Amino acid sequence: MLKKFLYKCFGITNEEKNSETICFNSIKKLIVIETAEKLPDIYDKWKIIGFIDKANHICETILGDTYEFVILNPNEIPDYTKKYVKYQVNMFNKKTRKILNRFSFHFKYEATLIGMIVIIKPLKNEVISSNHWNFIESLFYNMGFQIKTKYHKNN
């Protein structure tokens, strides 16, 4: 029984009967919340660029110098009438410069939740491997943040 459960969580089998267990291979988005660190101001693009640079520094120094995150639209001008700013981010293999995954990072002020959050979603229903979701979760943990929720649905 435990063996079957572990196989399901790590995507070894295609059966997904237990909807209560959120497995890394079926996640459609992550929500990151502030804990020890503060998220950047959503209207200051330089702070968001600095946030991604900090993530790349953590990747390089702590997590093994394998991946790099690059903002594709750093010059996006935030609309002050909206309560979020969306950036497209590519996840590269640092050594081969091959694009591994494409994400959208939604920096948002959520009054009903805790405050500032980052919603990370794959672009165009791109399937993200469990290793990459694990890497992103450990990256934000090492940056001083916490993954609040993992969603199956991309709403």
Buried (B, 14 or more C-beta within 10 A) or exposed (E): EEEEEEEBBBBEEEEEEEEEEEBBBBBBBBBBBBBEEEBBBBBBBEBBBEBBEBBBEBBBEEBEEEBBBEBEEEEBEBEEEEEBBBBBBBBBEBEEEEEBBBBBBBBBBBEEEEEBBBBBBBEEEEEBEBEBBEBBBBBBBBBEBBBBBBBEEEE
